[in-house]
Amino acid sequence: MPTERREQMLAEHGPARLEVSSPPTQSVAIMRVLRSELGVDLAGAKVLVRRVLNGDYSGTLPEMERLARKLRASGISAVATRP
């Protein structure tokens, strides 16, 4: 999504959060999905998985819903929510 449109969506609707209710033992599977979907390296995925597990990873609702769907397809319980 273009940066300008993303910023507009965040300004109009606020951020959505990715919530994962799977145990931390599934962090490797979560990192695999994050690396695949976001194109981050292993170090970046480790940082992101901590943010996800802490409930501190956010973005636009479509971004978070896409990640939640990919995580669910991998057997990980995940939802996109708005605070």
N, CA, C and O of each residue as an XYZ file, in Angstrom:
332
protein
N       0.855     -1.163      0.000
C       0.000      0.000      0.000
C       0.909      1.238      0.000
O       1.897      1.275      0.734
N       0.590      2.230     -0.802
C       1.399      3.451     -0.815
C       1.419      4.123      0.561
O       0.417      4.132      1.276
N       2.556      4.673      0.910
C       2.741      5.292      2.218
C       1.701      6.369      2.498
O       1.180      6.461      3.610
N       1.402      7.176      1.498
C       0.429      8.261      1.686
C      -0.952      7.713      2.047
O      -1.617      8.235      2.942
N      -1.374      6.669      1.354
C      -2.682      6.060      1.626
C      -2.696      5.386      3.003
O      -3.690      5.450      3.726
N      -1.585      4.744      3.351
C      -1.475      4.087      4.654
C      -1.598      5.118      5.772
O      -2.334      4.908      6.737
N      -0.889      6.216      5.644
C      -0.950      7.278      6.654
C      -2.359      7.862      6.759
O      -2.824      8.179      7.854
N      -3.028      8.000      5.628
C      -4.393      8.509      5.619
C      -5.332      7.559      6.367
O      -6.166      7.999      7.158
N      -5.192      6.267      6.116
C      -6.033      5.276      6.793
C      -5.784      5.285      8.297
O      -6.725      5.207      9.086
N      -4.523      5.379      8.690
C      -4.207      5.417     10.116
C      -4.765      6.673     10.771
O      -5.258      6.617     11.897
N      -4.692      7.807     10.075
C      -5.207      9.064     10.617
C      -6.730      9.035     10.744
O      -7.282      9.547     11.719
N      -7.402      8.444      9.774
C      -8.869      8.428      9.772
C      -9.461      7.365     10.703
O     -10.476      7.604     11.356
N      -8.827      6.203     10.759
C      -9.418      5.077     11.484
C      -8.626      4.625     12.704
O      -9.119      3.834     13.508
N      -7.417      5.117     12.841
C      -6.566      4.677     13.944
C      -5.929      3.336     13.645
O      -6.306      2.655     12.692
N      -4.969      2.964     14.460
C      -4.275      1.702     14.212
C      -5.073      0.493     14.697
O      -5.894      0.583     15.610
N      -4.803     -0.620     14.060
C      -5.326     -1.911     14.506
C      -4.146     -2.685     15.073
O      -2.995     -2.422     14.726
N      -4.435     -3.627     15.934
C      -3.384     -4.396     16.595
C      -3.520     -5.868     16.207
O      -4.623     -6.383     16.027
N      -2.385     -6.517     16.085
C      -2.366     -7.955     15.824
C      -2.238     -8.656     17.161
O      -1.266     -8.445     17.886
N      -3.218     -9.494     17.494
C      -3.196    -10.225     18.754
C      -3.079    -11.718     18.476
O      -3.841    -12.288     17.695
N      -2.118    -12.325     19.127
C      -1.872    -13.756     18.977
C      -2.097    -14.402     20.331
O      -1.482    -14.013     21.323
N      -2.983    -15.393     20.369
C      -3.247    -16.065     21.642
C      -2.593    -17.439     21.702
O      -2.884    -18.230     22.600
N      -1.720    -17.721     20.759
C      -0.972    -18.969     20.776
C       0.165    -18.858     21.786
O       0.643    -17.756     22.056
N       0.598    -19.968     22.339
C       1.690    -19.927     23.315
C       2.999    -19.472     22.673
O       3.209    -19.666     21.476
N       3.877    -18.868     23.473
C       5.168    -18.407     22.949
C       6.006    -19.513     22.319
O       6.947    -19.227     21.579
N       5.680    -20.759     22.599
C       6.422    -21.864     21.988
C       6.223    -21.900     20.474
O       6.984    -22.559     19.767
N       5.223    -21.210     19.980
C       4.986    -21.152     18.538
C       5.662    -19.941     17.901
O       5.335    -19.577     16.771
N       6.594    -19.318     18.603
C       7.224    -18.117     18.077
C       7.984    -18.377     16.781
O       8.078    -17.487     15.936
N       8.528    -19.582     16.611
C       9.238    -19.904     15.372
C       8.273    -19.893     14.195
O       8.599    -19.373     13.128
N       7.088    -20.463     14.383
C       6.086    -20.462     13.313
C       5.615    -19.043     13.017
O       5.396    -18.688     11.859
N       5.460    -18.237     14.056
C       5.053    -16.842     13.867
C       6.136    -16.097     13.092
O       5.834    -15.349     12.162
N       7.394    -16.299     13.473
C       8.502    -15.639     12.764
C       8.532    -16.045     11.299
O       8.817    -15.220     10.431
N       8.242    -17.307     11.018
C       8.238    -17.790      9.633
C       7.209    -17.015      8.806
O       7.492    -16.601      7.682
N       6.018    -16.824      9.370
C       4.969    -16.084      8.663
C       5.381    -14.619      8.496
O       5.218    -14.052      7.415
N       5.907    -14.007      9.547
C       6.323    -12.607      9.469
C       7.424    -12.406      8.430
O       7.398    -11.441      7.666
N       8.383    -13.317      8.407
C       9.461    -13.211      7.412
C       8.909    -13.332      6.000
O       9.301    -12.585      5.104
N       8.009    -14.266      5.814
C       7.437    -14.489      4.489
C       6.583    -13.303      4.032
O       6.705    -12.842      2.897
N       5.729    -12.823      4.915
C       4.772    -11.776      4.540
C       5.375    -10.372      4.529
O       4.977     -9.534      3.720
N       6.328    -10.112      5.416
C       6.870     -8.754      5.530
C       8.253     -8.599      4.908
O       8.765     -7.486      4.790
N       8.848     -9.705      4.515
C      10.147     -9.644      3.866
C      11.262     -9.171      4.783
O      12.191     -8.495      4.339
N      11.174     -9.523      6.065
C      12.213     -9.124      7.012
C      13.207    -10.264      7.214
O      12.896    -11.428      6.963
N      14.401     -9.911      7.669
C      15.400    -10.936      7.946
C      15.129    -11.570      9.302
O      14.185    -11.194      9.996
N      15.957    -12.525      9.670
C      15.751    -13.259     10.911
C      15.796    -12.341     12.134
O      14.966    -12.464     13.034
N      16.757    -11.429     12.168
C      16.862    -10.498     13.306
C      15.621     -9.621     13.404
O      15.108     -9.385     14.498
N      15.143     -9.144     12.274
C      13.927     -8.320     12.260
C      12.707     -9.107     12.698
O      11.836     -8.581     13.392
N      12.643    -10.377     12.288
C      11.516    -11.224     12.675
C      11.515    -11.483     14.175
O      10.451    -11.554     14.789
N      12.698    -11.624     14.773
C      12.784    -11.828     16.219
C      12.246    -10.621     16.975
O      11.545    -10.766     17.976
N      12.578     -9.436     16.491
C      12.072     -8.210     17.114
C      10.558     -8.136     16.951
O       9.841     -7.824     17.902
N      10.079     -8.421     15.759
C       8.642     -8.342     15.499
C       7.841     -9.369     16.284
O       6.750     -9.060     16.762
N       8.359    -10.585     16.429
C       7.609    -11.603     17.162
C       7.458    -11.200     18.625
O       6.424    -11.476     19.232
N       8.458    -10.558     19.196
C       8.320    -10.068     20.572
C       7.239     -9.004     20.662
O       6.448     -8.992     21.605
N       7.205     -8.102     19.669
C       6.170     -7.066     19.651
C       4.787     -7.686     19.492
O       3.839     -7.269     20.156
N       4.669     -8.678     18.618
C       3.378     -9.352     18.404
C       2.921    -10.033     19.686
O       1.775     -9.868     20.105
N       3.814    -10.798     20.312
C       3.451    -11.532     21.528
C       3.129    -10.596     22.695
O       2.348    -10.949     23.578
N       3.728     -9.408     22.697
C       3.449     -8.418     23.745
C       2.209     -7.571     23.428
O       1.807     -6.738     24.240
N       1.601     -7.780     22.249
C       0.429     -6.998     21.864
C       0.777     -5.589     21.434
O      -0.054     -4.684     21.508
N       2.021     -5.405     20.981
C       2.526     -4.080     20.645
C       2.780     -3.904     19.148
O       3.471     -2.963     18.758
N       2.245     -4.774     18.305
C       2.446     -4.651     16.862
C       1.157     -4.138     16.245
O       0.097     -4.741     16.413
N       1.250     -3.018     15.528
C       0.037     -2.424     14.958
C       0.295     -1.891     13.557
O       1.436     -1.757     13.115
N      -0.799     -1.595     12.881
C      -0.772     -1.047     11.530
C      -2.199     -0.779     11.104
O      -3.078     -0.618     11.952
N      -2.444     -0.727      9.811
C      -3.809     -0.530      9.344
C      -4.588     -1.831      9.547
O      -3.997     -2.907      9.634
N      -5.911     -1.727      9.621
C      -6.732     -2.913      9.799
C      -6.511     -3.933      8.679
O      -6.387     -5.122      8.975
N      -6.457     -3.523      7.404
C      -6.211     -4.518      6.354
C      -4.848     -5.216      6.506
O      -4.736     -6.415      6.248
N      -3.828     -4.480      6.918
C      -2.509     -5.089      7.124
C      -2.557     -6.133      8.234
O      -2.040     -7.239      8.080
N      -3.173     -5.777      9.336
C      -3.226     -6.689     10.474
C      -4.126     -7.883     10.190
O      -3.831     -8.996     10.626
N      -5.214     -7.666      9.469
C      -6.109     -8.774      9.122
C      -5.410     -9.746      8.174
O      -5.568    -10.959      8.311
N      -4.642     -9.234      7.219
C      -3.902    -10.103      6.300
C      -2.916    -10.984      7.076
O      -2.829    -12.186      6.828
N      -2.177    -10.387      8.011
C      -1.241    -11.164      8.818
C      -1.967    -12.177      9.694
O      -1.518    -13.314      9.838
N      -3.090    -11.765     10.280
C      -3.865    -12.680     11.122
C      -4.348    -13.876     10.305
O      -4.307    -15.006     10.790
N      -4.797    -13.652      9.095
C      -5.251    -14.758      8.237
C      -4.115    -15.714      7.919
O      -4.292    -16.932      7.959
N      -2.950    -15.166      7.602
C      -1.786    -16.004      7.294
C      -1.371    -16.810      8.525
O      -1.022    -17.985      8.414
N      -1.411    -16.176      9.690
C      -1.068    -16.886     10.922
C      -2.073    -18.001     11.204
O      -1.683    -19.112     11.564
N      -3.365    -17.710     11.042
C      -4.390    -18.737     11.267
C      -4.218    -19.899     10.296
O      -4.423    -21.056     10.665
N      -3.841    -19.591      9.051
C      -3.614    -20.649      8.067
C      -2.434    -21.539      8.468
O      -2.333    -22.684      8.027
N      -1.550    -21.005      9.303
C      -0.409    -21.770      9.805
C      -0.702    -22.427     11.149
O       0.195    -22.986     11.779
N      -1.960    -22.360     11.587
C      -2.349    -23.010     12.828
C      -2.143    -22.172     14.077
O      -2.154    -22.700     15.189
N      -1.956    -20.872     13.903
C      -1.721    -19.972     15.028
C      -2.973    -19.132     15.235
O      -3.484    -18.534     14.288
N      -3.462    -19.084     16.448
C      -4.661    -18.307     16.775
C      -4.308    -16.816     16.787
O      -3.544    -16.357     17.636
N      -4.874    -16.066     15.831
C      -4.554    -14.640     15.710
C      -5.772    -13.872     15.217
O      -6.575    -14.383     14.436
N      -5.895    -12.621     15.694
C      -6.969    -11.723     15.256
C      -6.431    -10.316     15.116
O      -5.447     -9.944     15.755
N      -7.084     -9.545     14.280
C      -6.802     -8.118     14.159
C      -7.884     -7.380     14.947
O      -9.076     -7.622     14.759
N      -7.458     -6.487     15.820
C      -8.411     -5.751     16.654
C      -8.080     -4.270     16.649
O      -6.960     -3.857     16.347
N      -9.081     -3.496     16.988
C      -8.862     -2.068     17.218
C      -8.954     -1.821     18.703
O      -9.843     -2.365     19.360
N      -8.054     -1.008     19.259
C      -8.105     -0.718     20.702
C      -9.359      0.042     21.088
O      -9.551      0.361     22.262
